[in-house]
Structures are given as structure tokens and as C-alpha cells.
């Protein structure tokens, strides 16, 4: 069970790596086709762009989980005592959580509009609804990750000042 939880915990990283690999293969094939065979396909470039966007969004979720995202409050560590710094980090995470919830609602509303008034991608001819689904998915993952990392921080009673990597799994 512990191995399964560890796998699920790192699933966004595996998905991001898969999309990145797919992007590299698509673009390498496109370069070969264009310069060696003298042909190119517009759908390959469009699909690789979509895969790269999905890779980046899953990377955001992965960065939240591992604590590798940019934190402006990290620079305050030198100026504040441990208790004040911990309070600022918790408040910043709460603001981030509220922002993520707002963006989740807004992205779901946007998907509703996209479903009602479909926009089709020019080269592949697929609904952009499928491409845009990454936004609410990743904001949901970010909300789960923010709750998860804060739960793990406070469960282990670790000071936020000594931010060591959090072990995966609950």
C-alpha cells in the first residue's frame, strides 16, 4: 500500500515527464520530416504545443508538492524570527489556496463557455475544450497539494523555517 501511495503522490511528475517526452519526440520527428524528407505537418506542431502546455501545468503541481515553487516570503527568513516567518508562510499559503479556489471556479466557468461556444484548433480540428481542461485539473491538484503539504508540515510539528523536503505519502 505504501508503494502505491508513493506512486500516486508522484503521478503528476510522471505525467509531466511523459508529456515532455512526447513533445520532444514530436518536435524531433517534425525537424527530421521538414529538413530531411522535405515535408511537414501543421498538426505535429500544434500537438507538441498542447503537450508542452500540459507538461508545464503538471510541473506546477509537482513544484507545489516538492516545495520548489517561487516563494517571495523565503527572503524574509533572514529578517524575521522563526515564529513571525512561520505565520507569514501560513498566511501566504492561505492566500494561495484562496486564489487557487477562485481560479478553479473561474476555469470551470470558462470551460462551460467553451463547451457552449466551441473553439476548434486550426490544424488538428479538435475542440479546445480538451486542451483547456488542464487549467481546472491543475488548480484542483494545487489545492490538494497545498492542503497536503501544510497538513504534513503541521502533523510532523516541523518548523516552517527549517523546510526540509517532505516525504511523499500520507
N, C-alpha and C positions, 0 to 999 in steps of 0.2 A: 504494500500500500504506500509506503514511504517513497519508493521509486516512482510510482505513478504520480504522486503529488509533486515530486520534484520535476517530472516531465511536464505536467500541466503548468507548473509555475514558470517554466522556461519556454512554453509553447510559442509565445509571441516572438521570442528570439529566433526560434526555428522557422517560423513563418516568414519573418523579415529576411532571414538568410536565404530562404527558398525564393522569395520574390527578387532578391538581389541577384542570385544565381541565374534566374530566368531572364532578368534584364540583361545581364552580361552575355548570355548565350544568344538572345535575340539580336542584340546590337552587333555582336561578333559575326553572326550569320549575315546580317544586313550589310556590314562592311565587306565581307567576302563576296556576297552576291553583287554588290554595286561595283567594286573595283576589279574583281577577277572575272565574273561572269557577265558584267555589264547590264544587270537587271536589278531593280529594287522594288520593294513592296511598301506602300504607304502604311498598310495595316501593321507592319512589324514595328515601325517607329512609334505608332500610336499605342500599341500594346505594351511596348517597352516603357513608354512614358507612364502608362497606367500602373504597370508593375513597380516602377521606381517610386511612384507616389505612395502606393500601398506599403512598400518596403520602409519608407521614411515614417509613415504613420505608425506602423508596428514597432519601429525603432524608438519612437516617442514613448510608447507604453513600456518597452523594455528599459529605457533610461529612467523612467519613473520608478520602476521596481528596484533597479540596482542603485538608485541614488546618484546617477551620473548626469542628471539634468542640470542646467544652469540655475544657480541659486544666488540671487543678489545678496541675501542675508548672510551668505558664507563670509563675506568680507567684514561683517560686523563682529565676528568671533574675536578679533584682536582688540576690539574696543569695549566689549561688554563682559560682565561676569557670566558664569555658566547659567544661572537662573534666568537672567534677562534674555540671554541668547536663546534659551530653550523656549521661552514664551514667544519671542519673535518668530521662531521657526514654526511653532504650532499655529500661531495666527496666520502666518504666510501659507501654511498648508490648508487651513480652513478657507482662506480666500481663494486659493487654487481649487479647492473642492467645490465651492460655490460657483466659481467661474466655469468649471467643467460641467456642472449640472445645468447651468444656463446654456452653455454651448450644446449640450446633449439635446435639450428641448428644442433649441433653435435649429439644429441639424435635422431632427426628426420632422419638424415643420417644413424645412427646406425639401426633404425627401418627399413629403406629401405633395408639395407644389410641383416637384419634378415628375412625380407619378401622374399628376393631373394634366400637366403640360409637358409632355415628353420632349427631351432634347436628345437627338441621336448623334453619336460620334461620326464624324465625316468619313473616316477611312474604313472602320470596321462595321459601321451600321448597327451598333448596339446601343441600347438606352444608357444614357449617362447615369441613370439611377443606380446601376450596378457599380459604377466607379465611385459615385458619391457615398455609397453605403459605408465606406471606410470611416467617414467622419463620426457618425454616431457610435459605430462599433468601437473606435479607439477612445472616444470620450467615455464610453461605458467602462472600457478596460482601465483608463486612467483613474476613474472614480474608484473602481475596485482596488487598484494598486495603491492609491493614496490611503484608503481605509486600511488595507493590508499592512503597508509599511508602518503606519502610525500605530496600529494595533501591536505589531511585533516590537516596535520601539518601547511602548509603554508596558507591554507584557513582560519584557525582559528587564524592565526598570533601568534601561541603559540611558545615560545622559545623551542628549542630542548633540552636545558639544563633542563628545568622543564618537563620532559617527563611524563605526566600523561597518563593513558590509554585513547585511542581514542575511542570515541563512535562509534558503528557499524552503517553502512548505510551511504549513501551519502545524 
